[in-house]
Amino acid sequence: MEDVYVVGVGMTPFGRMLDKDIKTMTKEAVNAALADAGLATTALEAAYFANASQGHMEKQHMVRGQIALRSMGIGQIPVVNIENA
């Protein structure tokens, strides 16, 4: 078994953010995690994307994280999507 490390974390505040879309909130959380770790997006080997209700609101149930991360230029890595409802 290989060792796995979480070297940076970031998240958006909980609440109703009607002025922000999912891609904006994703960018805020990812940039915070990368800054915490002192890394660039090119160092990412996998992503774990969790939220509640985005699939219902945007009619995109299978590739939520892939779509939100693609707008940041993050791709070609495994993305695990987690429904948090």
HTML snippet that shows the backbone in 3Dmol.js (N, CA, C, O; Angstrom):
<script src="https://3Dmol.org/build/3Dmol-min.js"></script>
<div id="view" style="width:600px;height:400px;position:relative"></div>
<script>
const pdb = `
ATOM      1  N   MET A   1       0.843  -1.183   0.000  1.00  0.00           N
ATOM      2  CA  MET A   1       0.000   0.000   0.000  1.00  0.00           C
ATOM      3  C   MET A   1       0.885   1.244   0.000  1.00  0.00           C
ATOM      4  O   MET A   1       1.866   1.323   0.740  1.00  0.00           O
ATOM      5  N   GLU A   2       0.529   2.202  -0.833  1.00  0.00           N
ATOM      6  CA  GLU A   2       1.285   3.446  -0.898  1.00  0.00           C
ATOM      7  C   GLU A   2       0.809   4.437   0.146  1.00  0.00           C
ATOM      8  O   GLU A   2      -0.362   4.448   0.525  1.00  0.00           O
ATOM      9  N   ASP A   3       1.733   5.270   0.606  1.00  0.00           N
ATOM     10  CA  ASP A   3       1.351   6.356   1.505  1.00  0.00           C
ATOM     11  C   ASP A   3       0.651   7.448   0.705  1.00  0.00           C
ATOM     12  O   ASP A   3       1.050   7.761  -0.417  1.00  0.00           O
ATOM     13  N   VAL A   4      -0.384   8.019   1.286  1.00  0.00           N
ATOM     14  CA  VAL A   4      -1.125   9.115   0.670  1.00  0.00           C
ATOM     15  C   VAL A   4      -1.083  10.301   1.619  1.00  0.00           C
ATOM     16  O   VAL A   4      -1.248  10.139   2.828  1.00  0.00           O
ATOM     17  N   TYR A   5      -0.865  11.487   1.079  1.00  0.00           N
ATOM     18  CA  TYR A   5      -0.751  12.681   1.904  1.00  0.00           C
ATOM     19  C   TYR A   5      -1.713  13.761   1.422  1.00  0.00           C
ATOM     20  O   TYR A   5      -1.849  13.985   0.220  1.00  0.00           O
ATOM     21  N   VAL A   6      -2.365  14.415   2.341  1.00  0.00           N
ATOM     22  CA  VAL A   6      -3.123  15.625   2.051  1.00  0.00           C
ATOM     23  C   VAL A   6      -2.232  16.764   2.514  1.00  0.00           C
ATOM     24  O   VAL A   6      -1.990  16.922   3.711  1.00  0.00           O
ATOM     25  N   VAL A   7      -1.746  17.552   1.575  1.00  0.00           N
ATOM     26  CA  VAL A   7      -0.776  18.590   1.926  1.00  0.00           C
ATOM     27  C   VAL A   7      -1.359  19.997   1.917  1.00  0.00           C
ATOM     28  O   VAL A   7      -0.682  20.946   2.311  1.00  0.00           O
ATOM     29  N   GLY A   8      -2.594  20.142   1.478  1.00  0.00           N
ATOM     30  CA  GLY A   8      -3.231  21.453   1.481  1.00  0.00           C
ATOM     31  C   GLY A   8      -4.736  21.302   1.477  1.00  0.00           C
ATOM     32  O   GLY A   8      -5.273  20.367   0.883  1.00  0.00           O
ATOM     33  N   VAL A   9      -5.407  22.208   2.130  1.00  0.00           N
ATOM     34  CA  VAL A   9      -6.868  22.172   2.170  1.00  0.00           C
ATOM     35  C   VAL A   9      -7.441  23.550   1.844  1.00  0.00           C
ATOM     36  O   VAL A   9      -6.791  24.574   2.053  1.00  0.00           O
ATOM     37  N   GLY A  10      -8.658  23.554   1.335  1.00  0.00           N
ATOM     38  CA  GLY A  10      -9.365  24.800   1.049  1.00  0.00           C
ATOM     39  C   GLY A  10     -10.836  24.500   0.863  1.00  0.00           C
ATOM     40  O   GLY A  10     -11.201  23.426   0.385  1.00  0.00           O
ATOM     41  N   MET A  11     -11.669  25.427   1.231  1.00  0.00           N
ATOM     42  CA  MET A  11     -13.108  25.259   1.047  1.00  0.00           C
ATOM     43  C   MET A  11     -13.783  26.620   1.008  1.00  0.00           C
ATOM     44  O   MET A  11     -13.192  27.630   1.388  1.00  0.00           O
ATOM     45  N   THR A  12     -15.007  26.635   0.552  1.00  0.00           N
ATOM     46  CA  THR A  12     -15.787  27.862   0.556  1.00  0.00           C
ATOM     47  C   THR A  12     -16.648  27.876   1.808  1.00  0.00           C
ATOM     48  O   THR A  12     -16.897  26.822   2.394  1.00  0.00           O
ATOM     49  N   PRO A  13     -17.106  29.041   2.227  1.00  0.00           N
ATOM     50  CA  PRO A  13     -17.999  29.101   3.395  1.00  0.00           C
ATOM     51  C   PRO A  13     -19.326  28.394   3.101  1.00  0.00           C
ATOM     52  O   PRO A  13     -19.762  28.332   1.951  1.00  0.00           O
ATOM     53  N   PHE A  14     -19.950  27.872   4.131  1.00  0.00           N
ATOM     54  CA  PHE A  14     -21.282  27.300   3.989  1.00  0.00           C
ATOM     55  C   PHE A  14     -22.296  28.435   3.913  1.00  0.00           C
ATOM     56  O   PHE A  14     -22.134  29.461   4.574  1.00  0.00           O
ATOM     57  N   GLY A  15     -23.331  28.254   3.119  1.00  0.00           N
ATOM     58  CA  GLY A  15     -24.377  29.260   3.038  1.00  0.00           C
ATOM     59  C   GLY A  15     -24.885  29.415   1.620  1.00  0.00           C
ATOM     60  O   GLY A  15     -24.436  28.726   0.704  1.00  0.00           O
ATOM     61  N   ARG A  16     -25.806  30.310   1.457  1.00  0.00           N
ATOM     62  CA  ARG A  16     -26.368  30.607   0.137  1.00  0.00           C
ATOM     63  C   ARG A  16     -25.496  31.656  -0.533  1.00  0.00           C
ATOM     64  O   ARG A  16     -25.369  32.778  -0.041  1.00  0.00           O
ATOM     65  N   MET A  17     -24.904  31.292  -1.641  1.00  0.00           N
ATOM     66  CA  MET A  17     -24.031  32.191  -2.398  1.00  0.00           C
ATOM     67  C   MET A  17     -24.659  32.431  -3.767  1.00  0.00           C
ATOM     68  O   MET A  17     -24.152  31.959  -4.785  1.00  0.00           O
ATOM     69  N   LEU A  18     -25.741  33.151  -3.781  1.00  0.00           N
ATOM     70  CA  LEU A  18     -26.485  33.328  -5.021  1.00  0.00           C
ATOM     71  C   LEU A  18     -25.733  34.145  -6.064  1.00  0.00           C
ATOM     72  O   LEU A  18     -26.081  34.120  -7.244  1.00  0.00           O
ATOM     73  N   ASP A  19     -24.708  34.864  -5.635  1.00  0.00           N
ATOM     74  CA  ASP A  19     -23.924  35.678  -6.564  1.00  0.00           C
ATOM     75  C   ASP A  19     -22.741  34.916  -7.164  1.00  0.00           C
ATOM     76  O   ASP A  19     -22.007  35.473  -7.980  1.00  0.00           O
ATOM     77  N   LYS A  20     -22.543  33.651  -6.774  1.00  0.00           N
ATOM     78  CA  LYS A  20     -21.409  32.860  -7.260  1.00  0.00           C
ATOM     79  C   LYS A  20     -21.898  31.569  -7.891  1.00  0.00           C
ATOM     80  O   LYS A  20     -22.806  30.921  -7.371  1.00  0.00           O
ATOM     81  N   ASP A  21     -21.292  31.195  -9.016  1.00  0.00           N
ATOM     82  CA  ASP A  21     -21.610  29.901  -9.607  1.00  0.00           C
ATOM     83  C   ASP A  21     -20.632  28.852  -9.092  1.00  0.00           C
ATOM     84  O   ASP A  21     -19.679  29.175  -8.382  1.00  0.00           O
ATOM     85  N   ILE A  22     -20.873  27.604  -9.453  1.00  0.00           N
ATOM     86  CA  ILE A  22     -20.067  26.503  -8.927  1.00  0.00           C
ATOM     87  C   ILE A  22     -18.609  26.595  -9.373  1.00  0.00           C
ATOM     88  O   ILE A  22     -17.706  26.226  -8.624  1.00  0.00           O
ATOM     89  N   LYS A  23     -18.381  27.083 -10.580  1.00  0.00           N
ATOM     90  CA  LYS A  23     -17.000  27.196 -11.062  1.00  0.00           C
ATOM     91  C   LYS A  23     -16.225  28.242 -10.271  1.00  0.00           C
ATOM     92  O   LYS A  23     -15.039  28.054 -10.001  1.00  0.00           O
ATOM     93  N   THR A  24     -16.869  29.328  -9.901  1.00  0.00           N
ATOM     94  CA  THR A  24     -16.222  30.364  -9.090  1.00  0.00           C
ATOM     95  C   THR A  24     -15.887  29.825  -7.701  1.00  0.00           C
ATOM     96  O   THR A  24     -14.786  30.043  -7.197  1.00  0.00           O
ATOM     97  N   MET A  25     -16.832  29.127  -7.089  1.00  0.00           N
ATOM     98  CA  MET A  25     -16.579  28.577  -5.750  1.00  0.00           C
ATOM     99  C   MET A  25     -15.513  27.483  -5.796  1.00  0.00           C
ATOM    100  O   MET A  25     -14.701  27.362  -4.878  1.00  0.00           O
ATOM    101  N   THR A  26     -15.520  26.691  -6.865  1.00  0.00           N
ATOM    102  CA  THR A  26     -14.488  25.666  -7.023  1.00  0.00           C
ATOM    103  C   THR A  26     -13.116  26.306  -7.120  1.00  0.00           C
ATOM    104  O   THR A  26     -12.167  25.860  -6.476  1.00  0.00           O
ATOM    105  N   LYS A  27     -13.015  27.348  -7.923  1.00  0.00           N
ATOM    106  CA  LYS A  27     -11.732  28.037  -8.092  1.00  0.00           C
ATOM    107  C   LYS A  27     -11.234  28.594  -6.761  1.00  0.00           C
ATOM    108  O   LYS A  27     -10.044  28.496  -6.460  1.00  0.00           O
ATOM    109  N   GLU A  28     -12.122  29.172  -5.968  1.00  0.00           N
ATOM    110  CA  GLU A  28     -11.726  29.704  -4.662  1.00  0.00           C
ATOM    111  C   GLU A  28     -11.179  28.599  -3.759  1.00  0.00           C
ATOM    112  O   GLU A  28     -10.137  28.772  -3.126  1.00  0.00           O
ATOM    113  N   ALA A  29     -11.875  27.470  -3.698  1.00  0.00           N
ATOM    114  CA  ALA A  29     -11.456  26.379  -2.824  1.00  0.00           C
ATOM    115  C   ALA A  29     -10.155  25.737  -3.307  1.00  0.00           C
ATOM    116  O   ALA A  29      -9.267  25.453  -2.503  1.00  0.00           O
ATOM    117  N   VAL A  30     -10.042  25.510  -4.608  1.00  0.00           N
ATOM    118  CA  VAL A  30      -8.828  24.889  -5.151  1.00  0.00           C
ATOM    119  C   VAL A  30      -7.627  25.815  -4.974  1.00  0.00           C
ATOM    120  O   VAL A  30      -6.555  25.367  -4.569  1.00  0.00           O
ATOM    121  N   ASN A  31      -7.798  27.086  -5.269  1.00  0.00           N
ATOM    122  CA  ASN A  31      -6.680  28.030  -5.099  1.00  0.00           C
ATOM    123  C   ASN A  31      -6.245  28.131  -3.636  1.00  0.00           C
ATOM    124  O   ASN A  31      -5.055  28.267  -3.353  1.00  0.00           O
ATOM    125  N   ALA A  32      -7.198  28.066  -2.709  1.00  0.00           N
ATOM    126  CA  ALA A  32      -6.857  28.090  -1.286  1.00  0.00           C
ATOM    127  C   ALA A  32      -6.068  26.839  -0.901  1.00  0.00           C
ATOM    128  O   ALA A  32      -5.092  26.924  -0.156  1.00  0.00           O
ATOM    129  N   ALA A  33      -6.488  25.686  -1.404  1.00  0.00           N
ATOM    130  CA  ALA A  33      -5.782  24.437  -1.098  1.00  0.00           C
ATOM    131  C   ALA A  33      -4.377  24.435  -1.696  1.00  0.00           C
ATOM    132  O   ALA A  33      -3.422  24.016  -1.043  1.00  0.00           O
ATOM    133  N   LEU A  34      -4.254  24.897  -2.922  1.00  0.00           N
ATOM    134  CA  LEU A  34      -2.935  24.953  -3.557  1.00  0.00           C
ATOM    135  C   LEU A  34      -2.017  25.942  -2.836  1.00  0.00           C
ATOM    136  O   LEU A  34      -0.831  25.667  -2.653  1.00  0.00           O
ATOM    137  N   ALA A  35      -2.558  27.083  -2.430  1.00  0.00           N
ATOM    138  CA  ALA A  35      -1.754  28.057  -1.682  1.00  0.00           C
ATOM    139  C   ALA A  35      -1.325  27.476  -0.339  1.00  0.00           C
ATOM    140  O   ALA A  35      -0.185  27.666   0.083  1.00  0.00           O
ATOM    141  N   ASP A  36      -2.230  26.769   0.336  1.00  0.00           N
ATOM    142  CA  ASP A  36      -1.915  26.136   1.617  1.00  0.00           C
ATOM    143  C   ASP A  36      -0.782  25.122   1.462  1.00  0.00           C
ATOM    144  O   ASP A  36       0.071  24.993   2.340  1.00  0.00           O
ATOM    145  N   ALA A  37      -0.783  24.406   0.340  1.00  0.00           N
ATOM    146  CA  ALA A  37       0.235  23.388   0.084  1.00  0.00           C
ATOM    147  C   ALA A  37       1.498  23.959  -0.550  1.00  0.00           C
ATOM    148  O   ALA A  37       2.545  23.312  -0.551  1.00  0.00           O
ATOM    149  N   GLY A  38       1.398  25.177  -1.092  1.00  0.00           N
ATOM    150  CA  GLY A  38       2.535  25.749  -1.808  1.00  0.00           C
ATOM    151  C   GLY A  38       2.798  25.047  -3.129  1.00  0.00           C
ATOM    152  O   GLY A  38       3.950  24.880  -3.531  1.00  0.00           O
ATOM    153  N   LEU A  39       1.728  24.634  -3.806  1.00  0.00           N
ATOM    154  CA  LEU A  39       1.852  23.880  -5.057  1.00  0.00           C
ATOM    155  C   LEU A  39       1.124  24.566  -6.201  1.00  0.00           C
ATOM    156  O   LEU A  39       0.289  25.446  -5.990  1.00  0.00           O
ATOM    157  N   ALA A  40       1.457  24.148  -7.416  1.00  0.00           N
ATOM    158  CA  ALA A  40       0.763  24.598  -8.620  1.00  0.00           C
ATOM    159  C   ALA A  40      -0.207  23.513  -9.067  1.00  0.00           C
ATOM    160  O   ALA A  40      -0.110  22.374  -8.610  1.00  0.00           O
ATOM    161  N   THR A  41      -1.135  23.848  -9.948  1.00  0.00           N
ATOM    162  CA  THR A  41      -2.115  22.868 -10.424  1.00  0.00           C
ATOM    163  C   THR A  41      -1.442  21.678 -11.097  1.00  0.00           C
ATOM    164  O   THR A  41      -1.991  20.576 -11.093  1.00  0.00           O
ATOM    165  N   THR A  42      -0.275  21.882 -11.666  1.00  0.00           N
ATOM    166  CA  THR A  42       0.428  20.801 -12.355  1.00  0.00           C
ATOM    167  C   THR A  42       0.890  19.706 -11.399  1.00  0.00           C
ATOM    168  O   THR A  42       1.229  18.611 -11.848  1.00  0.00           O
ATOM    169  N   ALA A  43       0.913  19.969 -10.109  1.00  0.00           N
ATOM    170  CA  ALA A  43       1.337  18.970  -9.121  1.00  0.00           C
ATOM    171  C   ALA A  43       0.196  18.040  -8.711  1.00  0.00           C
ATOM    172  O   ALA A  43       0.433  17.042  -8.030  1.00  0.00           O
ATOM    173  N   LEU A  44      -1.040  18.351  -9.116  1.00  0.00           N
ATOM    174  CA  LEU A  44      -2.181  17.540  -8.713  1.00  0.00           C
ATOM    175  C   LEU A  44      -2.144  16.171  -9.387  1.00  0.00           C
ATOM    176  O   LEU A  44      -1.886  16.064 -10.586  1.00  0.00           O
ATOM    177  N   GLU A  45      -2.403  15.141  -8.610  1.00  0.00           N
ATOM    178  CA  GLU A  45      -2.445  13.781  -9.139  1.00  0.00           C
ATOM    179  C   GLU A  45      -3.859  13.204  -9.127  1.00  0.00           C
ATOM    180  O   GLU A  45      -4.133  12.219  -9.813  1.00  0.00           O
ATOM    181  N   ALA A  46      -4.752  13.807  -8.354  1.00  0.00           N
ATOM    182  CA  ALA A  46      -6.154  13.383  -8.287  1.00  0.00           C
ATOM    183  C   ALA A  46      -6.947  14.499  -7.629  1.00  0.00           C
ATOM    184  O   ALA A  46      -6.381  15.362  -6.959  1.00  0.00           O
ATOM    185  N   ALA A  47      -8.255  14.480  -7.821  1.00  0.00           N
ATOM    186  CA  ALA A  47      -9.129  15.468  -7.184  1.00  0.00           C
ATOM    187  C   ALA A  47     -10.360  14.762  -6.638  1.00  0.00           C
ATOM    188  O   ALA A  47     -10.854  13.797  -7.221  1.00  0.00           O
ATOM    189  N   TYR A  48     -10.843  15.260  -5.514  1.00  0.00           N
ATOM    190  CA  TYR A  48     -12.060  14.764  -4.885  1.00  0.00           C
ATOM    191  C   TYR A  48     -13.010  15.942  -4.788  1.00  0.00           C
ATOM    192  O   TYR A  48     -12.739  16.908  -4.075  1.00  0.00           O
ATOM    193  N   PHE A  49     -14.119  15.865  -5.501  1.00  0.00           N
ATOM    194  CA  PHE A  49     -15.040  16.982  -5.645  1.00  0.00           C
ATOM    195  C   PHE A  49     -16.346  16.639  -4.946  1.00  0.00           C
ATOM    196  O   PHE A  49     -17.024  15.681  -5.317  1.00  0.00           O
ATOM    197  N   ALA A  50     -16.698  17.424  -3.934  1.00  0.00           N
ATOM    198  CA  ALA A  50     -17.905  17.127  -3.160  1.00  0.00           C
ATOM    199  C   ALA A  50     -18.782  18.363  -3.040  1.00  0.00           C
ATOM    200  O   ALA A  50     -18.299  19.470  -2.802  1.00  0.00           O
ATOM    201  N   ASN A  51     -20.077  18.151  -3.211  1.00  0.00           N
ATOM    202  CA  ASN A  51     -21.062  19.201  -2.974  1.00  0.00           C
ATOM    203  C   ASN A  51     -22.440  18.564  -2.890  1.00  0.00           C
ATOM    204  O   ASN A  51     -22.580  17.346  -2.998  1.00  0.00           O
ATOM    205  N   ALA A  52     -23.423  19.372  -2.704  1.00  0.00           N
ATOM    206  CA  ALA A  52     -24.798  18.878  -2.660  1.00  0.00           C
ATOM    207  C   ALA A  52     -25.634  19.675  -3.645  1.00  0.00           C
ATOM    208  O   ALA A  52     -25.561  20.904  -3.669  1.00  0.00           O
ATOM    209  N   SER A  53     -26.409  19.006  -4.437  1.00  0.00           N
ATOM    210  CA  SER A  53     -27.430  19.594  -5.306  1.00  0.00           C
ATOM    211  C   SER A  53     -26.952  20.145  -6.639  1.00  0.00           C
ATOM    212  O   SER A  53     -27.790  20.494  -7.470  1.00  0.00           O
ATOM    213  N   GLN A  54     -25.663  20.243  -6.887  1.00  0.00           N
ATOM    214  CA  GLN A  54     -25.225  20.801  -8.165  1.00  0.00           C
ATOM    215  C   GLN A  54     -25.776  20.007  -9.342  1.00  0.00           C
ATOM    216  O   GLN A  54     -26.228  20.586 -10.329  1.00  0.00           O
ATOM    217  N   GLY A  55     -25.738  18.697  -9.238  1.00  0.00           N
ATOM    218  CA  GLY A  55     -26.242  17.868 -10.334  1.00  0.00           C
ATOM    219  C   GLY A  55     -27.695  18.159 -10.646  1.00  0.00           C
ATOM    220  O   GLY A  55     -28.088  18.218 -11.811  1.00  0.00           O
ATOM    221  N   HIS A  56     -28.482  18.338  -9.617  1.00  0.00           N
ATOM    222  CA  HIS A  56     -29.901  18.652  -9.811  1.00  0.00           C
ATOM    223  C   HIS A  56     -30.079  20.025 -10.456  1.00  0.00           C
ATOM    224  O   HIS A  56     -30.899  20.194 -11.359  1.00  0.00           O
ATOM    225  N   MET A  57     -29.312  20.992  -9.992  1.00  0.00           N
ATOM    226  CA  MET A  57     -29.471  22.364 -10.496  1.00  0.00           C
ATOM    227  C   MET A  57     -28.955  22.526 -11.919  1.00  0.00           C
ATOM    228  O   MET A  57     -29.548  23.258 -12.712  1.00  0.00           O
ATOM    229  N   GLU A  58     -27.857  21.850 -12.253  1.00  0.00           N
ATOM    230  CA  GLU A  58     -27.232  22.040 -13.554  1.00  0.00           C
ATOM    231  C   GLU A  58     -27.464  20.886 -14.518  1.00  0.00           C
ATOM    232  O   GLU A  58     -26.975  20.901 -15.647  1.00  0.00           O
ATOM    233  N   LYS A  59     -28.223  19.873 -14.061  1.00  0.00           N
ATOM    234  CA  LYS A  59     -28.529  18.705 -14.899  1.00  0.00           C
ATOM    235  C   LYS A  59     -27.269  17.995 -15.379  1.00  0.00           C
ATOM    236  O   LYS A  59     -27.216  17.492 -16.501  1.00  0.00           O
ATOM    237  N   GLN A  60     -26.259  17.960 -14.519  1.00  0.00           N
ATOM    238  CA  GLN A  60     -25.001  17.298 -14.849  1.00  0.00           C
ATOM    239  C   GLN A  60     -24.632  16.396 -13.679  1.00  0.00           C
ATOM    240  O   GLN A  60     -23.995  16.840 -12.723  1.00  0.00           O
ATOM    241  N   HIS A  61     -25.030  15.135 -13.755  1.00  0.00           N
ATOM    242  CA  HIS A  61     -24.923  14.249 -12.603  1.00  0.00           C
ATOM    243  C   HIS A  61     -23.644  13.416 -12.563  1.00  0.00           C
ATOM    244  O   HIS A  61     -23.252  12.974 -11.484  1.00  0.00           O
ATOM    245  N   MET A  62     -22.996  13.191 -13.665  1.00  0.00           N
ATOM    246  CA  MET A  62     -21.902  12.218 -13.684  1.00  0.00           C
ATOM    247  C   MET A  62     -20.498  12.829 -13.637  1.00  0.00           C
ATOM    248  O   MET A  62     -19.575  12.180 -13.147  1.00  0.00           O
ATOM    249  N   VAL A  63     -20.315  14.024 -14.117  1.00  0.00           N
ATOM    250  CA  VAL A  63     -18.960  14.588 -14.225  1.00  0.00           C
ATOM    251  C   VAL A  63     -18.891  15.992 -13.618  1.00  0.00           C
ATOM    252  O   VAL A  63     -18.315  16.901 -14.215  1.00  0.00           O
ATOM    253  N   ARG A  64     -19.465  16.162 -12.459  1.00  0.00           N
ATOM    254  CA  ARG A  64     -19.531  17.485 -11.820  1.00  0.00           C
ATOM    255  C   ARG A  64     -18.152  18.081 -11.608  1.00  0.00           C
ATOM    256  O   ARG A  64     -17.882  19.204 -12.033  1.00  0.00           O
ATOM    257  N   GLY A  65     -17.288  17.336 -10.956  1.00  0.00           N
ATOM    258  CA  GLY A  65     -15.943  17.848 -10.661  1.00  0.00           C
ATOM    259  C   GLY A  65     -15.139  18.101 -11.915  1.00  0.00           C
ATOM    260  O   GLY A  65     -14.416  19.094 -12.003  1.00  0.00           O
ATOM    261  N   GLN A  66     -15.257  17.210 -12.889  1.00  0.00           N
ATOM    262  CA  GLN A  66     -14.516  17.379 -14.132  1.00  0.00           C
ATOM    263  C   GLN A  66     -14.883  18.693 -14.808  1.00  0.00           C
ATOM    264  O   GLN A  66     -14.010  19.400 -15.311  1.00  0.00           O
ATOM    265  N   ILE A  67     -16.171  19.022 -14.823  1.00  0.00           N
ATOM    266  CA  ILE A  67     -16.618  20.258 -15.462  1.00  0.00           C
ATOM    267  C   ILE A  67     -16.156  21.484 -14.677  1.00  0.00           C
ATOM    268  O   ILE A  67     -15.679  22.454 -15.267  1.00  0.00           O
ATOM    269  N   ALA A  68     -16.292  21.448 -13.366  1.00  0.00           N
ATOM    270  CA  ALA A  68     -15.897  22.594 -12.543  1.00  0.00           C
ATOM    271  C   ALA A  68     -14.388  22.823 -12.593  1.00  0.00           C
ATOM    272  O   ALA A  68     -13.938  23.970 -12.597  1.00  0.00           O
ATOM    273  N   LEU A  69     -13.608  21.755 -12.632  1.00  0.00           N
ATOM    274  CA  LEU A  69     -12.144  21.895 -12.649  1.00  0.00           C
ATOM    275  C   LEU A  69     -11.607  22.245 -14.034  1.00  0.00           C
ATOM    276  O   LEU A  69     -10.578  22.911 -14.154  1.00  0.00           O
ATOM    277  N   ARG A  70     -12.294  21.804 -15.066  1.00  0.00           N
ATOM    278  CA  ARG A  70     -11.832  22.072 -16.432  1.00  0.00           C
ATOM    279  C   ARG A  70     -11.714  23.567 -16.709  1.00  0.00           C
ATOM    280  O   ARG A  70     -10.828  23.993 -17.450  1.00  0.00           O
ATOM    281  N   SER A  71     -12.599  24.364 -16.119  1.00  0.00           N
ATOM    282  CA  SER A  71     -12.548  25.810 -16.357  1.00  0.00           C
ATOM    283  C   SER A  71     -11.296  26.439 -15.764  1.00  0.00           C
ATOM    284  O   SER A  71     -10.933  27.561 -16.117  1.00  0.00           O
ATOM    285  N   MET A  72     -10.631  25.714 -14.858  1.00  0.00           N
ATOM    286  CA  MET A  72      -9.368  26.182 -14.267  1.00  0.00           C
ATOM    287  C   MET A  72      -8.154  25.627 -15.010  1.00  0.00           C
ATOM    288  O   MET A  72      -7.015  25.925 -14.651  1.00  0.00           O
ATOM    289  N   GLY A  73      -8.396  24.826 -16.040  1.00  0.00           N
ATOM    290  CA  GLY A  73      -7.298  24.204 -16.760  1.00  0.00           C
ATOM    291  C   GLY A  73      -6.814  22.920 -16.109  1.00  0.00           C
ATOM    292  O   GLY A  73      -5.736  22.425 -16.436  1.00  0.00           O
ATOM    293  N   ILE A  74      -7.609  22.376 -15.184  1.00  0.00           N
ATOM    294  CA  ILE A  74      -7.234  21.133 -14.517  1.00  0.00           C
ATOM    295  C   ILE A  74      -7.953  19.982 -15.212  1.00  0.00           C
ATOM    296  O   ILE A  74      -9.182  19.928 -15.247  1.00  0.00           O
ATOM    297  N   GLY A  75      -7.170  19.072 -15.759  1.00  0.00           N
ATOM    298  CA  GLY A  75      -7.721  17.912 -16.438  1.00  0.00           C
ATOM    299  C   GLY A  75      -6.682  16.811 -16.481  1.00  0.00           C
ATOM    300  O   GLY A  75      -5.572  16.969 -15.973  1.00  0.00           O
ATOM    301  N   GLN A  76      -7.041  15.716 -17.080  1.00  0.00           N
ATOM    302  CA  GLN A  76      -6.127  14.583 -17.236  1.00  0.00           C
ATOM    303  C   GLN A  76      -5.676  13.986 -15.908  1.00  0.00           C
ATOM    304  O   GLN A  76      -4.606  13.382 -15.828  1.00  0.00           O
ATOM    305  N   ILE A  77      -6.495  14.153 -14.856  1.00  0.00           N
ATOM    306  CA  ILE A  77      -6.248  13.499 -13.571  1.00  0.00           C
ATOM    307  C   ILE A  77      -7.537  12.802 -13.143  1.00  0.00           C
ATOM    308  O   ILE A  77      -8.620  13.210 -13.563  1.00  0.00           O
ATOM    309  N   PRO A  78      -7.443  11.767 -12.323  1.00  0.00           N
ATOM    310  CA  PRO A  78      -8.669  11.144 -11.825  1.00  0.00           C
ATOM    311  C   PRO A  78      -9.449  12.123 -10.947  1.00  0.00           C
ATOM    312  O   PRO A  78      -8.867  12.832 -10.127  1.00  0.00           O
ATOM    313  N   VAL A  79     -10.773  12.154 -11.129  1.00  0.00           N
ATOM    314  CA  VAL A  79     -11.646  12.992 -10.307  1.00  0.00           C
ATOM    315  C   VAL A  79     -12.725  12.103  -9.704  1.00  0.00           C
ATOM    316  O   VAL A  79     -13.445  11.416 -10.428  1.00  0.00           O
ATOM    317  N   VAL A  80     -12.836  12.118  -8.390  1.00  0.00           N
ATOM    318  CA  VAL A  80     -13.874  11.368  -7.695  1.00  0.00           C
ATOM    319  C   VAL A  80     -14.948  12.369  -7.281  1.00  0.00           C
ATOM    320  O   VAL A  80     -14.663  13.334  -6.571  1.00  0.00           O
ATOM    321  N   ASN A  81     -16.167  12.141  -7.720  1.00  0.00           N
ATOM    322  CA  ASN A  81     -17.298  13.015  -7.401  1.00  0.00           C
ATOM    323  C   ASN A  81     -18.086  12.430  -6.235  1.00  0.00           C
ATOM    324  O   ASN A  81     -18.459  11.257  -6.253  1.00  0.00           O
ATOM    325  N   ILE A  82     -18.335  13.256  -5.222  1.00  0.00           N
ATOM    326  CA  ILE A  82     -19.005  12.810  -4.005  1.00  0.00           C
ATOM    327  C   ILE A  82     -20.252  13.652  -3.787  1.00  0.00           C
ATOM    328  O   ILE A  82     -20.174  14.878  -3.712  1.00  0.00           O
ATOM    329  N   GLU A  83     -21.390  13.001  -3.687  1.00  0.00           N
ATOM    330  CA  GLU A  83     -22.647  13.691  -3.378  1.00  0.00           C
ATOM    331  C   GLU A  83     -22.747  13.831  -1.868  1.00  0.00           C
ATOM    332  O   GLU A  83     -22.703  12.834  -1.148  1.00  0.00           O
ATOM    333  N   ASN A  84     -22.882  15.060  -1.381  1.00  0.00           N
ATOM    334  CA  ASN A  84     -22.867  15.324   0.057  1.00  0.00           C
ATOM    335  C   ASN A  84     -24.245  15.579   0.655  1.00  0.00           C
ATOM    336  O   ASN A  84     -24.337  16.026   1.798  1.00  0.00           O
ATOM    337  N   ALA A  85     -25.314  15.308  -0.082  1.00  0.00           N
ATOM    338  CA  ALA A  85     -26.641  15.582   0.465  1.00  0.00           C
ATOM    339  C   ALA A  85     -27.021  14.546   1.499  1.00  0.00           C
ATOM    340  O   ALA A  85     -28.110  14.615   2.071  1.00  0.00           O
TER     341      ALA A  85
END
`;
const viewer = $3Dmol.createViewer("view");
viewer.addModel(pdb, "pdb");
viewer.setStyle({}, {cartoon: {color: "spectrum"}});
viewer.zoomTo();
viewer.render();
</script>
